[in-house]
Amino acid sequence: MESLKIALVSDWYFPKIGGVAIHVHNLAIKLSELGHDVSIVTNDVLNGKEEELNKLNIGLVKIPGYVKNELNLSLLAKSFRFLVRYLRGFEVVHSQHAFTPLSLKAIPAGNQLGALTVVTNHSVELENSKVLNAISKMSYPYFKMYLDQVKLGIGVSKASANFLRNFTRAPVVEIPNGVNVNMFNGDGKEEAREKLNIKGKIVLYVGRLEPRKGVNYLIEAMKHVDGTLIVVGDGKMKEFLVRKVRSLGLEGKVKFYGFVPHDILVDLYKASDVFVLPSISEAFGIVLLEAMASETPIVGTSVGGIPEIVGKAGIIVPPRDPKALARAINLLLSDERLARKMGKEGRKRVERLYSWDKVAEKTVKLYRRGLNDYYPNV
């Protein structure tokens, strides 16, 4: 079968760390391994991973004139011209966020060039989009104007697929995020603990420190947990959370690690007894897959795509409920048999549903179906 020339367009890419950047990077690698000609198209202020992408024969295109993720009408007009120039020759233009400027502009640009346009939605609400702050109540018709032009939509979970359907009449399917099941695994848990010099019961959180992640509720829960919370990540709530830890007298029970090297992160997942994602809004959560692949049981909240992803690999509690979080964490810390069973179930689940190989194969099938439906004679 002939290879495809694919552009993955994203306002988010390394060195900015987050679920979308990780998704774009890993999807590009797997599509390239399947024999396709892949380029990542992003803004010109981001400059991570060039050397790695070159080795993998993956292109990196930087659209001039963009400043992070801010909305500027003159820049939008300019970016459209650049996109039309740089996207010429691509058969598939795949926007990797439904509600960010560069990804939105790629839709009409790709259509103008006769490419199959696809958008993946990684959100379940608009309140966390920076774009919304700029266009306020005008946001829905603005997004709908662009998203109604796309040929195919993807949601990374049922919740994100349903949310995208509010903005487009295009067919929307579910293709989840993925995880590297070889890199993240449950082998050598004790060795990981020794290597990291970790003792006692460990509760792990990995992610950005921002309001929607609900880390403040997890910190409150630690008042009632006999263990240590390790917080990996950074963000605008860091100082607030540090003050909260001090005010609750939890300095000995909550450790802020900031961003850590990838090999340390892999070991932290293995070494931990429970992984907690206390979000109040979450479309998917790649960190869940990383923890599940590492055979670490989950405590998550009943929002967005979390229950769908976790399945029987953990315990689901209401959001904004420190006591419920504490009860679930304590149950897994005290019942080793249950924790081990959920950890094994998590590993089986990611191998069955969430490997990057499966995600890439599903994505290519969608591309080919779309090209056949919209451009049957090409």
C-alpha positions in Angstrom: 0.0 0.0 0.0 1.3 3.4 -0.9 2.8 5.7 1.7 1.0 8.9 2.6 2.4 12.4 3.0 1.1 13.6 6.4 1.3 16.9 8.2 0.6 16.9 12.0 -0.2 20.5 12.9 0.1 21.5 16.5 0.4 24.7 18.5 1.8 22.5 21.3 5.1 20.7 20.9 8.3 20.2 22.7 10.0 21.8 24.7 6.5 22.6 26.1 5.5 19.4 27.9 1.9 18.2 28.0 -0.4 15.5 26.7 -0.8 17.1 23.2 3.0 17.4 22.6 3.5 13.8 23.7 0.7 12.6 21.5 2.0 14.5 18.4 5.6 13.2 18.9 4.7 9.6 19.4 2.1 9.5 16.7 4.7 11.0 14.3 7.2 8.3 15.2 4.8 5.5 14.7 3.4 6.8 11.4 7.0 7.2 10.1 7.7 3.6 11.2 4.7 2.5 9.2 6.5 3.9 6.1 4.7 7.3 5.8 6.3 10.7 5.0 5.5 12.7 8.2 6.2 16.3 9.2 5.3 18.1 12.4 4.1 21.7 11.7 4.3 24.0 14.7 5.0 27.6 15.6 8.5 29.1 15.4 9.0 29.7 19.1 9.2 26.0 19.8 12.5 24.2 19.1 12.6 20.9 20.8 13.4 17.4 19.5 15.0 18.6 16.1 17.9 16.2 16.4 15.7 13.2 17.3 13.3 14.0 14.5 16.1 14.3 11.9 17.4 10.8 12.9 13.8 9.4 12.5 13.4 11.1 9.1 10.5 13.2 10.4 10.2 16.8 9.1 9.8 19.8 11.4 8.2 22.9 9.9 8.0 26.1 11.9 5.3 28.6 10.9 6.8 32.2 11.3 5.0 34.9 13.2 3.4 32.9 16.0 3.8 33.9 19.6 3.1 30.8 21.8 -0.7 30.2 21.8 -2.0 33.8 21.8 -4.7 34.9 19.4 -3.7 37.8 17.2 -5.9 38.5 14.1 -3.0 39.9 12.0 -0.9 36.9 12.9 -3.8 34.6 12.0 -4.1 36.1 8.5 -0.3 35.9 8.0 -0.2 32.3 9.3 -2.8 31.2 6.8 -0.6 32.4 4.0 2.4 30.6 5.4 0.4 27.4 6.0 -0.8 27.4 2.3 2.8 27.7 1.3 4.2 25.0 3.6 1.4 22.5 3.4 1.5 22.2 -0.4 1.9 18.6 -1.5 0.6 17.0 1.7 -2.2 14.5 1.3 -3.3 14.6 4.9 -3.4 17.8 7.1 -4.1 16.6 10.6 -4.7 19.4 13.2 -3.8 18.2 16.7 -6.1 20.4 18.7 -9.6 21.6 18.0 -9.4 25.0 19.7 -5.9 26.5 19.1 -5.1 29.1 16.4 -2.5 27.3 14.2 -4.5 24.0 14.2 -7.7 25.9 13.3 -6.1 27.8 10.4 -4.6 24.6 9.0 -8.2 23.4 8.2 -9.1 25.9 5.5 -5.5 25.9 4.3 -5.5 22.2 3.8 -8.9 22.3 2.1 -7.7 24.9 -0.3 -4.8 22.7 -1.2 -7.0 19.6 -1.8 -5.7 17.7 1.3 -7.8 15.5 3.6 -8.3 17.7 6.7 -8.6 15.9 10.1 -8.8 17.3 13.6 -8.2 15.6 16.9 -9.9 17.0 20.0 -8.0 16.7 23.3 -10.5 18.8 25.3 -13.8 18.4 27.1 -14.5 22.1 27.7 -13.5 25.5 26.6 -12.8 27.1 29.9 -9.2 26.0 29.8 -8.5 27.3 26.3 -6.4 30.5 26.2 -8.2 31.3 22.9 -11.5 31.6 24.8 -10.0 34.5 26.9 -9.5 36.5 23.8 -12.8 35.9 22.0 -15.0 35.5 25.1 -18.7 34.9 24.2 -17.9 34.9 20.5 -16.0 31.6 20.9 -18.6 29.0 19.9 -19.5 30.5 16.4 -15.8 31.2 15.8 -14.7 27.6 16.5 -17.8 26.3 14.6 -16.9 28.4 11.5 -13.5 26.6 11.3 -14.4 23.1 12.5 -17.4 22.8 10.2 -14.9 22.9 7.3 -13.0 19.8 8.5 -13.5 16.5 6.7 -13.0 14.1 9.7 -12.9 14.5 13.5 -11.3 12.4 16.2 -11.9 12.4 19.9 -9.3 10.8 22.3 -12.2 9.6 24.5 -16.0 9.4 24.3 -16.2 12.7 26.2 -13.9 14.6 23.9 -15.6 13.1 20.8 -19.0 14.2 22.0 -17.7 17.7 22.8 -16.2 18.0 19.3 -19.6 17.1 17.8 -21.0 20.4 19.2 -18.8 22.3 16.7 -18.8 20.2 13.5 -21.0 18.2 11.2 -18.1 16.1 10.1 -18.0 12.4 11.1 -16.3 12.1 14.5 -14.7 8.8 15.7 -12.8 7.8 18.8 -9.1 7.0 18.6 -7.4 7.2 22.0 -4.0 8.4 23.1 -1.3 5.8 23.3 1.6 4.7 25.6 5.0 3.1 24.9 4.3 -0.3 26.5 8.0 -1.3 26.3 9.3 1.8 28.0 6.7 1.9 30.8 6.4 -1.5 32.5 6.1 -3.1 35.9 9.5 -4.9 35.9 11.9 -4.1 38.7 9.7 -2.2 41.1 12.0 -2.9 44.1 15.1 -2.0 42.1 13.4 1.3 41.2 12.7 2.1 44.8 16.3 1.3 45.8 17.7 3.4 42.9 15.5 6.4 43.9 16.1 5.8 47.6 12.4 5.7 48.3 11.0 4.2 51.5 7.5 3.8 52.8 4.2 4.1 51.0 4.3 6.4 47.9 1.4 8.2 46.3 2.4 9.7 42.9 0.9 12.6 40.9 2.3 13.6 37.5 1.0 16.6 35.5 0.7 20.3 35.2 0.0 22.3 38.4 -3.1 24.2 37.3 -6.6 24.6 38.7 -8.3 21.9 36.5 -5.9 19.2 37.7 -7.3 19.4 41.3 -3.9 18.9 43.0 -5.1 21.1 45.9 -7.7 18.4 46.8 -5.1 15.7 46.7 -2.9 17.7 49.1 -5.8 18.0 51.5 -6.4 14.3 51.2 -2.9 13.6 52.4 -3.9 14.8 55.9 -5.6 11.4 56.2 -3.1 9.2 54.4 -0.2 7.4 56.0 2.2 7.8 53.1 4.2 10.3 51.1 2.9 12.2 48.1 5.4 12.9 45.3 4.3 15.7 42.9 6.0 15.7 39.5 5.4 18.7 37.2 5.2 22.4 37.4 2.8 25.2 36.6 1.1 28.4 37.7 -0.3 26.9 40.9 3.1 25.8 42.3 3.6 28.6 44.8 -0.1 28.3 46.0 0.3 24.6 46.5 3.6 24.9 48.4 1.9 27.4 50.7 -1.0 25.1 51.2 1.3 22.3 52.2 3.0 24.5 54.8 -0.4 25.8 56.1 -1.5 22.2 56.6 1.8 21.1 58.2 2.4 18.5 55.5 6.0 19.4 54.6 7.1 15.9 55.6 4.4 14.2 53.6 4.4 16.1 50.3 7.4 16.4 48.0 7.6 18.6 44.9 10.0 17.2 42.4 9.3 19.6 39.5 10.1 18.2 36.0 12.3 15.1 36.1 14.4 13.4 33.4 12.4 10.7 31.6 14.3 7.8 33.0 13.6 9.0 36.5 9.9 9.4 35.6 9.8 5.8 34.4 11.3 4.6 37.7 8.9 6.8 39.8 5.9 5.1 38.2 7.3 1.7 39.0 8.3 2.7 42.6 4.9 4.2 43.6 2.2 2.3 45.3 -0.7 4.4 44.0 -1.1 6.9 41.1 -3.7 9.6 41.6 -5.2 11.9 39.0 -7.6 14.2 41.0 -8.7 16.3 38.0 -11.9 18.4 37.9 -11.7 18.4 34.1 -9.8 15.9 31.9 -10.4 14.7 28.3 -8.0 11.8 28.6 -4.8 11.8 30.7 -1.8 10.1 29.1 -0.3 9.9 32.6 -3.0 7.3 33.4 -1.7 5.1 30.6 1.9 5.5 31.8 0.9 4.5 35.4 -1.2 1.6 34.2 1.5 0.3 31.9 3.8 0.4 35.0 1.3 -1.9 36.9 0.5 0.9 39.4 -3.1 1.0 40.5 -5.1 4.2 39.9 -7.3 6.6 41.9 -9.0 9.0 39.5 -12.0 11.2 39.5 -15.3 10.7 37.7 -14.8 13.4 35.0 -14.2 13.4 31.3 -12.4 10.4 29.9 -10.9 9.1 33.2 -13.5 6.4 34.1 -13.4 5.1 30.5 -9.7 4.8 30.5 -9.2 3.3 34.0 -11.8 0.6 33.8 -11.1 -2.0 36.5 -7.5 -0.8 36.9 -8.4 1.6 39.8 -10.9 3.3 42.0 -13.0 6.2 40.7 -14.2 8.9 43.2 -16.1 12.2 42.8 -14.1 15.3 41.9 -13.3 18.0 44.6 -13.6 15.5 47.4 -10.5 15.1 49.5 -12.1 12.6 51.9 -13.1 10.3 49.0 -9.6 10.5 47.6 -8.1 9.6 51.0 -10.4 6.6 51.4 -9.6 5.3 48.0 -5.8 5.8 48.5 -5.9 4.2 51.9 -7.7 1.2 50.6 -5.1 0.5 47.9 -2.2 1.2 50.4 -3.7 -1.3 52.9 -4.9 -4.0 50.6 -1.9 -5.2 48.7 -3.8 -8.0 47.0 -6.4 -5.5 45.5 -3.6 -3.1 44.5 -1.7 -5.9 42.7 -4.8 -7.1 41.0 -5.7 -3.6 39.7 -2.1 -3.0 38.6 -2.1 -6.2 36.6 -5.5 -5.3 35.0 -4.1 -1.9 34.1 -1.1 -3.5 32.3 -3.4 -5.8 30.3 -5.7 -3.0 29.5 -3.0 -0.7 27.9 -1.5 -3.7 26.0 -5.0 -4.5 24.6 -6.2 -0.9 23.8 -3.6 1.8 24.1 -0.3 0.8 22.5 1.0 3.4 20.0 1.2 0.8 17.3 -2.6 0.2 17.6 -3.3 4.0 17.7 -1.2 4.7 14.6 -2.8 1.8 12.7 -6.3 3.1 13.5 -5.3 6.6 12.4 -4.0 5.4 9.1 -7.1 3.4 8.4 -9.1 6.6 9.0 -6.9 8.6 6.7 -7.3 6.0 3.9 -11.1 5.8 4.4 -11.3 9.6 4.3 -9.2 9.9 1.2 -11.3 7.2 -0.5 -14.6 9.0 0.5 -13.6 12.5 -0.4 -11.0 12.0 -3.1 -11.8 8.6 -4.7 -10.0 9.4 -8.0 -6.7 10.7 -6.5 
